[in-house]
Amino acid sequence: MEKIKKAKTKAEAVSAAKIISAYRDYLLSEGKQPASVFKFCKDQGFKEDEFYQYFGSFEALEKSIWKEYIDQTRSGMEADENYQSFSTREKILTFYFMLAETLKADRSFVLHQLKGWKNPSSTPKFLKGFKSSFEAWINSVLNEGKGSGEIANRPFLDQRYDMLFWIHLMFILQFWSHDESANFEKTDAAIEKSVNLAFDLIGKGVLDSAIDFGKFIYQNSKN
């Protein structure tokens, strides 16, 4: 019985969280990935197969960390009993503010990852899961907004709104990574102003009036 208990304790000690913590510490201390999974595990005092129980590679581990940023942000928002009564704009604003807070707690790691990202038009591998989770969330929120009338239904254009917000999120990430203001106050201002601009574009307003006027001019030009 004692041997079984000890084996169970040892198995529980090597968790995904422990591996992630050790990897994060190594990356920030050495400034680069470990030479191999074998060397990393040996140096950290656990077996290689224990690493592979959770992650297929260092890249998969990094994707897991970034995906958790989205999952943690969503969980925090949805735990608020008032969240479901928020407007679409309020939900998106809340998401960005809470994501910024989530990233702040792990800023050194995030900056290390982002500094190697040279081409903003492409999505680096470590952001793949992050992007998929974000798109799933933003599409559900945008669909709610279309249903409530907060977001304009525009054939073809409204199918690209998720891409618009992905680009917007990349802008926020880049802005935050260079923000040196106290408590990242400039990032908060950038979030609020850019979300308001986005809703000026996708909400019912000036753009719709311009489209309607353009249709009117086109139809009457045929007479």
N, C-alpha and C positions, 0 to 999 in steps of 0.2 A: 504493500500500500504506500509506503514511504517513497519507494522508487517511482511509482506512478505519479505521485504528487509532485516530486521534484521535476520529472519530465514535463509535466503540464506547466509548471511555473516557468521553466526554461523556454518552452514554446511560446508562452504568452509574452515573455520579455522581448522577443524579436517581433515587433509589430510593424505595420506599414508606417505608422507615425514615427517610430524610432529610426527606421531606415531613412525616411525623408529628412528628419532632423539632422542625422549624421551626414547625409549628402549635402544639405544646405550649408552646414558648418564647414565641410571640406571645400565646397565651391567658393565660399566667401573668404576662407583662409588662404587657399592656394591660387584662387583666381582662374581656375580651369577645372574641367571634369577630371575625375580620377583616371588613371591610365587604363584600368579595366575593372570590370565588376569583381573579378577574382581578387585583385589587389585591394580594392576598396573594402570588400567584405573581410578579408584577412586582417587589414589594419583596424577595422571596427570591431573585430571579435565575434563575428557571426558567420555562419556558413553561406556559401554561394547559393545553394538551393533555397535558403530562407529568403534571399533577395528575390529570386524568381517566383516565389509563391505570390508575390504582389506585383512585380514589374518585370517586363520583358527586356528592358534596357534603361539606360539613364534618360534617354529621350522620353520614354514612356512615363518615367517617374516625374519628369518636368511637366509633362502634359497633365498629369494627375494633380500636381500642385496648382497649376493655373485653373484647371476646371474647378477645383475646390474653392477658389476665390469667388467664382460665380455662384456655386452652390451655397456657400456660406452667406453671401450677400442676399440671395433669394430667401434663405431660411430666416435671416434676421428681419427682412421686410415683412414676410408673410406671418411672422409671429405677432406682429402688431394687429390688434383686433380692428383697427380702423382702416387697415390697408385696402380691403375690398371696396370700401366706399370712396377711395381716392379716384380722381379723374385720371385719364391716360397720361396727361402732362405731369400730374403729381406723382404717379407711379414711376415714370421714367426719371424724373428729378430725384426722387427718393433712392432709386436704384443707383444712380451715379454718385450721389453723396455717400451712400453706404459702401459702395465699392471702393471709393477713394479712402474711406476709413479702414476697410479691410486691407487694402494694399499698403497703407501707411504702417501697419503693424509688421510688415515684412518688406519694408522699403529697400533695404540693402540688397536682398535677393532679387527683387523686381528690377531694380536699376542695373544690376549685373546682367540680367537676361536682356533687358532692352538695349543696352549699349552696343550689343552685337547686331542689332537689327538696323541694317543700313537702307533697306528699301521699303518705305511705308506702304507702297502699292501691293506688296506681296505679304502673305501671312506666314510667319516663321513656324516651324514645326511645333514648337512648344505652345503655340497659341491655338492649335487645331481644335482641341477639346473645349477650350475656353470659348472659341468662336461658335462652335456647334451649340453649346449650352446657352450662350447669349442669344443666338438667333432663334432658338426654340422659345425662349422667354419673350423676346421683343415681338415676335410674330403673334404670340397669344395676346399680348397687351395691345398691339396695333389692331388686331381683329376686334377686340372689345371696343376700341375707339371708333372703328368704322361702324360698328353696330349702334353705338350711342350717338353717332353723328359728330363726334368731336374731331374725327379725321375724315377728310373728304374722300369719297370714292371716285377715283379717276382711272378709267380703263388704261391698262398697261403701266401707267406711272405708279399706281399704288402697289403693284407687285414688286416694286423695287425699293420700297420704303425700308425694308430690313437692311438692304445694302447701304442705304443712306445713313442709317443709325450705326452700322458697323464702322463705316468711315468716320462717323462722328465719335464713336468710342475710341478709335485709334488716335484721333486728334486729342481727346481728353487725356489718354495715356501719355502721349508725347508731351503735352503741356504740363501735366503733373510731374513728369520725370525731370523737367527743367525748372520747376517752380521752387524758388528759394525764399518765398514769403513766409512769415510767421504762421504756423499751423495751416499752411497751404491755402491761405485766404484767397489768393489770386485764382487758384484752381476752382474754388467754390464759385467765384464770380464768373469764371469762364463757363462752368457747367450751366449756371442759371441763364446766362445770356445766350449761349449756343442752343440750349433746349428751347428757349423762347423763340429764337430764330427758326429752328426746325419746325415748330408748330405754326409759325406764320406761313411756312411753305406748304405744309401738309394739311393744315386746317382749312376750313372754309373761309375765304376772305378775298384779298386782292387778286391772288392768282386765279381763283375761280371766275372772278369778274372779268379778268383779262381773257381767259379762255372762252367765256360766253360771248364776249365782244368780238373775239376773233372769229368764232363760228358765225356770228351775225353778219360780219363784214364779208366772209367767204360766201355764205348763202346768198346774200343780196348782190354780190358781184356778178352772179350768174344771170340775174334778171336784166 
